[in-house]
Amino acid sequence: MPSFPAPSSISPVPTSPNPFAATDRDLSIGGLIAAGTILGLWAVSLLLLLRADLTQWSTAQKWLGLTWQTFLYTGLFVTAHDGMHGSICMTNRRLNDTIGAIAIGIYALFDFKFLRDRHHEHHAAPSTEFDPDFHDGQHTSFLRWYGYFMTRYWSWLRLFSLIAIFHIVHRLFNIPEANLAWFWVYPSVLSSVQLFFFGTYLPHRQPKHGYTNIHRTQSTEIAELWSFLSCYHFGYHYEHHEYPGVPWWKLPTVYRQTRSHPSR
């Protein structure tokens, strides 16, 4: 794994408690339902798509299946992201971390603790030299920043492991390589682009007149339905940084309550 500079010499950006009335038990029930739904849909959908006869499918059907599976892959990462903040199950940290580790392991064999530590560094000093997700001042365009971002989390071991799994599943279970490519490989790659665009590039790129709040981020002003479809409400990014303990499915509630926040 690559190493990152720890923001030990700075004070973490202050955050706020959840701005709505809900007990940890209620949020935990909702978090477990959300995580279980995403994991369950991903598993059932993948099994069905891997067994499909693509020779009978039109190009449009393949792209529809690819889009759907990409959306579910994005959901896997968002579930793991909630786990990094302890908001899958607030009443049981071990269960929370286990689900988060399963989701991020399924996503691309990432180590949950490693990503959790890096993500908290991101929240401690967003859009600064101490932020492991931020650009280096040179790779500022979308594609160059995305490439720089990916190389910082790159692992040859993980790549070779994924390739090995691809061939093992292909040979052991007689799954066509085309199915694996369309519904396993391509969705995971496309979801990384989706997550980066809506969760890093748009909210953390420097505005024309500079950053205007301590989180050095901004929210994407779109309707809640499109916010969900685009990236599970990752676009409500100021709200996420201000209230990091809020699970993704409650961010619209926070957004409605704080969209007139003068510092955003």
N, C-alpha and C positions, 0 to 999 in steps of 0.2 A: 504494500500500500504506500502511496506517496505521503510525504510529511507536509505539514502546514504550520505556519507560524502561529503560535498560541497568543491570543490577545490578553496576555497576563498583565501587561503594563497599562491597560485602560479599564475603565469602569463599564460594565455592561449597560446597554441602553435600558432605561427603566420601562417597565410595562405596567399594565393595569389588570385588576381582577375582572372576572367575567361580569359584564354589565347587565345581566338579566337574572331573573329569579329561577334557579333550577338547582336541585340537590345533586351531589356527586353520584348518588344512586341512580337518579333519573338520567343523567348524562351518560353513565356507564351502560345502562340498558340500551339507550339509543346508539351508543358507540359500538356495542357488541352486535346489535342488529345490523347496523350499517356495514361493519367489517364482515360479518357473516354473509350478508347479501352479496357483497362484491366478490368475496372469495368463492362463494358457491356458484354465482353466475359465471365467473371466469372458468372454473373447473368444468362445469357442465357444458358450457359453450365450446371450450377447447376440445373436449372429448368428441362432441358431435362434429365439429368442423374438421378434426383430424381424420375422421372416418368418412367424410363426405367424398363422393365421386366427382372430382373437379372436372373430369372430362365431359360431364353433363351440365356443367355450370357455364353461364355466360360470363363475360368479363365484368359486367355490372354486378352480378351476384358475388363474384369474388371480391370486388372492391367494397361491397356492402358488408360482407363478412369480415374483411380486413379492418374496415372502419369501426365496426362494433367491437372487435377484439382489441383494437388499439385503445378504445375508450375504457375497456375493462382493465387493460394493462396499466393505464394511467391511474385507475382506481386502486390497483394494488399498491402503487407507490404512495398515493395519497393516504391510504390506510396505514402504511408503514410510517408516513410522516406524522400522522396523528399519534401513533405509538411513540415516536420520538419526543412528543410533548406530553405523553402520559394521558392522552385524552381518548383512547379507545376504551379503557376501563379504569376510571379514576379510583375505584374502590379496591382494585387488586393489581398492584404494579407488576407482579410476576406474570399474571395472565396478559396484561397489557403488552409487556415486552415480548412475550412468547408469540402473540398474534402479529405484532410488528415485525419480529424476526422471520416468521413464516412468510408474510406478505413480501418483504424485501428479498428474501431468499428465492421465492418463486419468481419474482420480477426479473432478477438478473444475478442471483448468487451473491448479492452484496452482504457485507457484514453489518448487522444492525447497530452494534455498539460503535463501530467506526463512523458510520454515517450520522448517528445520533450526536456524537461528539463534534463532528464537523458542522452539523446543522446548528448546534447551540453556539458555536463560534460565529456562524453567520448572523444569528440573532443578537449576539453580544456587540458586534461591530459591523452592521450592514453597510454595504457599498463603500468599504474602506480597504486599505491594504491588508487588514487583518481578517477580511472576509474571504473564506476559501472559495466562495461562489462568484466573487467579483472579478472583473477583467483586470489586466495589468496596466491599463492606461494606453495600450497600443491596440489590443484586440477588442475594439469597442463596437464594431458592426455586428449584426446578428450572427452571421455565419462564422466570423473569426472568433467572436466571443464564445459561441457554442463549441467550436473546435477546441479552444483553449480550456473551456470548462470541462469537457469530456476527458481531455488528456490528464487533467488534475485528479480525476477519479479512475484513471485507466488501470487495468490489471491484466497482464498477459496470462497469469494463472487462471483468472476468471474466464477470459476469452477462450482459452484452450479447453477449459472444463465445459463451457457451453457447447463448443464444437463437438466434444466427445459425447455429451448427452444427446445432441442432435443425431449423431450416427448410431448410437446405441438404441435410441427409440425407433429410429428408422429400420434397423435390422431386427431388433428383438420383437417389436410389435408389428412389423410389416406396414409401417405408416409411410405413405408416399412422401418423397422429399418435397414435392410441390406443396402439399398440405402443410408440412412443417414450416416451409418458407413463408407461405401466405399468412398463416394464422399463429405462428409462434415467433419466428425471427423478425419479419417485417413489423408486426405490431409493437414489439418491444423497442425497436429502434425509433419508430415513428412516435411512440409515446414519450420517449426522451426528448424529442424535438418539441412536442406539445408542452411538456412540463417546463422545459427551459424557456420557451417563448412566453407562456402565460405566467410562470412562477418566478422567473429570474429576469429575463430581458425586458419585458414591458414594465414591470413594477420597479425595477432597480436601475434602469438606464437613467443617466442624468438628464433632467428636464432642461429645456432651453435656457431658463433663467435660474437654474440651480435647484438643489434640494430645498424643500421648505419645511421639513419636519425632522425630528431626531431619529426617526427610523430610516430616513433617506430612501423612501419608497412612496409609491402612490397606487391607488386602486384604479382598476379599469371600470369606467362608468357604463355598465351594460345591465340589461334586465336580468333578473334572477334565473330565468330559464336558460338564457344563453350563457350566463355565468356558469351554471351547472354543466351544460353540454360542452362548453369550451375547455374546462379543466377543473371540475368539482369545486368551483368558487375560489380557486387560487387567485383569480383576478381581484378579489377583495383583499388586497395584500396589505394595505395600511392597517386594516382591522385585524388581520392575522398577527402583524408585528406588535400592535398595541395590546392585543388580547391573545397571546400565543396558546393559552390553555383552552381556547374555544375550538371544538371539533369542526371539521370542514362543513358538516351539514347544518351547523348553527351560525355560520358566518353571515348568511343573508339577514338573520335577525339582528346581528351586530351592525351590519352595513346600514340597515334601515334606521337604526337608532343613532348612528354616528356619521351619516353621509354629509351632514352639514358641519362637521368638525372643523373649526377654523384653522387648525394647524395642518390639515391634510393637503 
